[in-house]
Amino acid sequence: MSLLSFVFRRVLQMIPTIIFILVVTFVLVRLLPGDPASTMLGERARAADVARINDQLGLNRSIMVQFFYFVRNVVTGNLGTSISLRVPVAGLIADRLPVTMLLTLMAALIALVFAVPLAFLAAIKPRGTADTVVRGAFQVGLSMPVFYVGLVLLIVFAAGLRWFPVGGYGDTFVQHLYHLFLPAVTLALSLSAVLMRNLRAAIIGVIGAEYVDFARAKGLKSRLIMTRHVLRNALISTVTLFGLQIGVLLSGAVITETVFAIPGAGRLMIDSIYGRDYPVIQGLTIALAVVVSLIFLATDIVQAWLDPRVAR
């Protein structure tokens, strides 16, 4: 099976996942205790306001009709209006989600920059001095919660040394990168520890493989052996793990954006939960679920490129 056919098959497999996400999101809102409209407006809500919200959300119709209109609105990009901010949810997500995606991308790149070379360093001589130091250092970072790491970096490098801003997002793209560097490092530390340990174990296993010994016997250069034979095969399992960790990275962004006062989707989710802004929570849940599904698709494509047997 060609790579194009594999991608087409994976896209088709995403459709039931998206439908399941829509069903779960729809059901969770309906399982809220009491009347959702009364929950949004508070205990002292007037009957006219409750009726207006019920009509706006379509809650006065049958369940099947409600689900039909819900799916139709999601497909057309109509995710409703924020209860607290009084703006369209789709526009609000379009403003906030790119911030979270840029933060996640920076964190992923920083994690790879940390993990790949240090995994090689640790795998060259297992249980040596370098291996012990690298694993010990990453173990410390892995054992600390994300919010604690963020607070430490914030106190030391932002409030103390004043190398970075204590919060915000900036106005230009360069300022965006500058403001997001510390939050990205906060997210990258735990991810890089997981990736390093997995890649280290994979490299140790691949180095002892027969085809690597055969490549050495042919007289190939060590750099060529390490990049073409060792790294490419060792990355197969690490790429899978990397894709699975993206969801964890996005959940960590929720906390990190709150600590560093970043106007992203994670902070919007926290504010919406506290404000009981259910249209925003519902829209963000769908948007993030779709993003994670697309990232899983990209991970499968990369894995199929590294190992063509996956696409068969």
C-alpha positions as CSV (number, residue, x, y, z in Angstrom):
1,M,0.0,0.0,0.0
2,S,1.4,3.4,-1.0
3,L,1.8,6.3,1.5
4,L,-1.0,8.2,-0.1
5,S,-3.4,5.3,0.3
6,F,-2.3,4.9,3.9
7,V,-3.0,8.7,4.6
8,F,-6.4,8.4,2.9
9,R,-7.3,5.3,5.1
10,R,-6.2,7.2,8.2
11,V,-8.3,10.2,7.3
12,L,-11.4,7.9,6.9
13,Q,-10.6,6.4,10.3
14,M,-10.7,9.9,11.8
15,I,-14.4,10.3,10.9
16,P,-15.8,7.9,13.6
17,T,-13.5,9.6,16.1
18,I,-14.8,13.0,15.3
19,I,-18.4,11.8,15.5
20,F,-17.7,10.2,18.9
21,I,-16.2,13.4,20.1
22,L,-19.3,15.3,19.0
23,V,-21.6,12.8,20.7
24,V,-19.6,12.9,24.0
25,T,-19.5,16.7,24.0
26,F,-23.2,16.9,23.3
27,V,-24.1,14.4,26.0
28,L,-21.9,16.0,28.7
29,V,-23.6,19.3,28.4
30,R,-27.0,17.6,28.7
31,L,-25.8,15.7,31.8
32,L,-25.2,18.8,33.8
33,P,-27.3,18.8,37.0
34,G,-30.5,20.9,36.6
35,D,-31.3,23.2,33.7
36,P,-28.2,24.1,31.7
37,A,-29.6,27.6,31.1
38,S,-30.2,28.2,34.8
39,T,-26.7,26.9,35.5
40,M,-25.3,29.4,33.1
41,L,-27.3,32.4,34.4
42,G,-27.2,31.5,38.1
43,E,-29.8,30.7,40.7
44,R,-31.5,34.1,40.6
45,A,-32.0,33.9,36.8
46,R,-35.4,35.2,35.6
47,A,-37.7,32.9,33.7
48,A,-37.6,35.1,30.6
49,D,-33.8,34.8,30.5
50,V,-33.9,31.1,31.0
51,A,-36.3,30.7,28.2
52,R,-34.2,32.9,25.9
53,I,-31.0,30.8,26.6
54,N,-33.0,27.6,26.1
55,D,-34.3,28.9,22.7
56,Q,-30.8,30.1,21.8
57,L,-29.2,26.7,22.5
58,G,-32.1,24.8,21.1
59,L,-32.8,23.1,24.5
60,N,-36.5,23.3,24.1
61,R,-36.5,20.8,21.2
62,S,-36.2,17.0,21.2
63,I,-32.8,15.3,21.8
64,M,-32.4,14.1,18.2
65,V,-33.3,17.5,16.8
66,Q,-30.9,19.2,19.3
67,F,-28.1,16.9,18.2
68,F,-28.9,17.5,14.5
69,Y,-28.7,21.3,15.0
70,F,-25.6,20.9,17.2
71,V,-23.7,19.0,14.4
72,R,-24.9,21.4,11.8
73,N,-23.7,24.4,13.8
74,V,-20.3,22.7,14.4
75,V,-19.9,21.9,10.7
76,T,-20.8,25.4,9.7
77,G,-18.5,26.9,12.3
78,N,-21.3,28.3,14.5
79,L,-20.2,27.3,18.0
80,G,-22.6,29.8,19.7
81,T,-21.9,32.9,21.7
82,S,-19.9,33.2,24.9
83,I,-22.1,33.8,27.9
84,S,-19.6,35.9,29.8
85,L,-17.7,37.7,27.0
86,R,-20.7,38.1,24.6
87,V,-18.7,37.3,21.5
88,P,-18.9,34.4,19.0
89,V,-17.1,31.4,20.3
90,A,-15.6,30.5,16.9
91,G,-13.9,33.9,16.7
92,L,-12.7,33.6,20.3
93,I,-11.2,30.2,19.7
94,A,-9.6,31.5,16.4
95,D,-7.9,34.2,18.5
96,R,-6.7,32.1,21.4
97,L,-5.9,28.7,19.8
98,P,-2.9,29.9,17.7
99,V,-1.3,31.1,20.9
100,T,-1.5,27.6,22.4
101,M,-0.4,25.9,19.2
102,L,2.7,28.1,19.0
103,L,3.5,27.4,22.7
104,T,3.0,23.6,22.1
105,L,5.2,23.7,18.9
106,M,8.0,25.6,20.7
107,A,7.8,23.1,23.6
108,A,8.0,20.2,21.2
109,L,11.0,21.6,19.4
110,I,12.8,22.4,22.6
111,A,12.1,18.9,23.9
112,L,13.6,17.3,20.8
113,V,16.6,19.6,20.9
114,F,17.2,18.4,24.5
115,A,16.3,14.7,24.1
116,V,17.9,13.6,20.8
117,P,21.6,14.5,21.4
118,L,21.5,13.6,25.1
119,A,19.9,10.3,24.3
120,F,22.8,9.6,21.9
121,L,25.3,10.7,24.6
122,A,23.7,8.4,27.2
123,A,23.3,5.4,24.8
124,I,26.9,5.4,23.6
125,K,28.2,4.0,26.9
126,P,25.3,2.6,28.9
127,R,25.6,3.0,32.7
128,G,28.7,5.2,32.2
129,T,29.2,8.6,33.8
130,A,27.4,10.5,31.0
131,D,24.5,8.1,31.1
132,T,24.1,8.4,34.8
133,V,24.3,12.2,34.9
134,V,21.8,12.6,32.0
135,R,19.3,10.2,33.3
136,G,19.6,11.6,36.8
137,A,19.1,15.2,35.6
138,F,16.1,14.3,33.5
139,Q,14.6,12.2,36.4
140,V,14.6,15.3,38.5
141,G,12.7,17.3,35.9
142,L,10.3,14.5,35.3
143,S,9.4,14.2,39.0
144,M,8.5,17.8,39.4
145,P,4.9,19.1,38.6
146,V,4.6,21.4,35.6
147,F,3.2,24.3,37.7
148,Y,6.1,24.0,40.2
149,V,8.7,24.1,37.4
150,G,6.9,27.1,35.9
151,L,6.9,29.0,39.2
152,V,10.6,28.3,39.7
153,L,11.6,29.5,36.2
154,L,9.3,32.5,36.7
155,I,10.8,33.5,40.0
156,V,14.5,32.9,38.9
157,F,14.6,34.1,35.3
158,A,11.8,36.5,35.1
159,A,11.3,38.1,38.5
160,G,14.9,37.6,39.7
161,L,17.3,38.0,36.8
162,R,14.7,39.8,34.6
163,W,15.9,38.0,31.5
164,F,12.4,37.2,30.4
165,P,9.0,38.9,30.9
166,V,6.8,37.6,33.8
167,G,3.8,37.3,31.6
168,G,1.9,38.4,28.5
169,Y,2.3,37.6,24.8
170,G,3.8,40.6,23.0
171,D,2.7,42.2,19.8
172,T,5.1,41.0,17.1
173,F,6.1,37.5,16.2
174,V,9.6,37.9,17.7
175,Q,8.0,39.2,20.9
176,H,5.7,36.2,20.9
177,L,8.7,33.8,20.8
178,Y,10.4,35.8,23.5
179,H,7.4,35.8,25.8
180,L,6.7,32.1,25.2
181,F,10.2,30.8,25.7
182,L,10.0,30.2,29.5
183,P,6.6,28.6,29.3
184,A,7.8,26.4,26.4
185,V,10.8,25.3,28.5
186,T,8.5,24.5,31.3
187,L,6.5,22.2,29.2
188,A,9.5,20.8,27.4
189,L,11.4,19.5,30.5
190,S,9.0,16.7,31.3
191,L,8.4,15.8,27.6
192,S,12.2,15.7,26.9
193,A,12.7,13.4,29.8
194,V,10.2,10.9,28.5
195,L,11.5,11.1,24.9
196,M,15.1,10.8,26.0
197,R,14.6,7.7,28.1
198,N,12.6,6.1,25.2
199,L,15.1,7.1,22.5
200,R,18.1,6.0,24.6
201,A,16.6,2.5,25.1
202,A,15.8,2.3,21.4
203,I,19.3,3.3,20.3
204,I,20.9,0.8,22.6
205,G,18.7,-1.9,21.1
206,V,19.4,-0.8,17.5
207,I,23.2,-0.5,17.9
208,G,23.5,-4.2,18.7
209,A,21.4,-5.2,15.7
210,E,22.9,-7.4,13.0
211,Y,22.3,-4.9,10.1
212,V,24.3,-2.3,12.1
213,D,27.2,-4.7,12.5
214,F,27.0,-5.5,8.8
215,A,27.1,-1.8,7.9
216,R,30.3,-1.4,10.0
217,A,31.8,-4.5,8.3
218,K,31.2,-2.8,4.9
219,G,33.3,0.1,6.1
220,L,30.6,2.8,6.3
221,K,31.4,5.9,8.2
222,S,30.2,6.0,11.8
223,R,28.2,9.2,11.2
224,L,26.4,7.6,8.3
225,I,25.7,4.5,10.3
226,M,24.3,6.5,13.2
227,T,22.1,8.7,11.1
228,R,20.8,6.3,8.4
229,H,20.7,3.0,10.3
230,V,20.6,3.7,14.0
231,L,18.7,7.0,14.4
232,R,16.1,6.3,11.7
233,N,15.1,2.9,13.2
234,A,15.3,4.1,16.8
235,L,13.0,7.0,16.1
236,I,10.1,4.8,15.1
237,S,9.0,4.1,18.7
238,T,9.9,7.6,19.8
239,V,7.8,9.2,17.1
240,T,4.8,7.2,18.3
241,L,5.4,8.2,21.9
242,F,5.9,11.8,20.8
243,G,2.5,11.8,19.2
244,L,0.8,10.3,22.3
245,Q,2.4,12.9,24.5
246,I,1.0,15.8,22.5
247,G,-2.3,15.5,24.4
248,V,-0.4,15.6,27.7
249,L,1.5,18.7,26.3
250,L,-1.8,20.5,25.6
251,S,-3.1,19.7,29.0
252,G,0.1,21.0,30.5
253,A,-0.4,24.2,28.5
254,V,-3.6,24.8,30.3
255,I,-1.7,25.1,33.6
256,T,1.3,26.9,32.1
257,E,-0.7,29.6,30.4
258,T,-2.4,30.3,33.7
259,V,0.9,30.6,35.6
260,F,2.5,32.8,32.9
261,A,-0.7,34.8,32.2
262,I,-0.6,33.9,28.5
263,P,-3.9,34.6,26.6
264,G,-4.2,31.2,25.0
265,A,-6.8,28.5,24.7
266,G,-5.7,26.9,28.0
267,R,-6.2,30.0,30.0
268,L,-9.5,30.6,28.2
269,M,-10.6,27.1,29.2
270,I,-9.8,27.7,32.9
271,D,-11.6,31.1,32.9
272,S,-14.6,29.6,31.1
273,I,-14.8,26.7,33.7
274,Y,-14.8,29.2,36.6
275,G,-17.3,31.4,34.8
276,R,-19.5,28.4,33.7
277,D,-19.3,29.6,30.1
278,Y,-20.4,26.3,28.6
279,P,-20.5,27.3,25.0
280,V,-16.8,28.2,25.2
281,I,-16.0,25.0,27.0
282,Q,-17.9,23.0,24.5
283,G,-16.3,24.7,21.5
284,L,-12.8,24.5,23.0
285,T,-13.2,20.8,23.7
286,I,-14.2,20.1,20.1
287,A,-11.4,22.3,18.7
288,L,-8.7,20.7,20.8
289,A,-9.9,17.2,20.1
290,V,-9.7,17.9,16.3
291,V,-6.2,19.3,16.7
292,V,-5.1,16.3,18.6
293,S,-6.6,14.0,16.0
294,L,-4.7,15.9,13.2
295,I,-1.5,15.6,15.2
296,F,-2.0,11.8,15.5
297,L,-2.5,11.7,11.8
298,A,0.8,13.6,11.2
299,T,2.5,11.2,13.6
300,D,1.3,8.2,11.7
301,I,2.5,9.7,8.4
302,V,6.0,10.3,9.8
303,Q,6.0,6.8,11.3
304,A,5.0,5.3,7.9
305,W,7.8,7.3,6.3
306,L,10.4,6.0,8.7
307,D,9.1,2.5,8.5
308,P,7.3,1.7,5.2
309,R,5.9,-1.5,6.7
310,V,3.4,0.6,8.8
311,A,1.7,1.6,5.6
312,R,1.1,-1.9,4.4
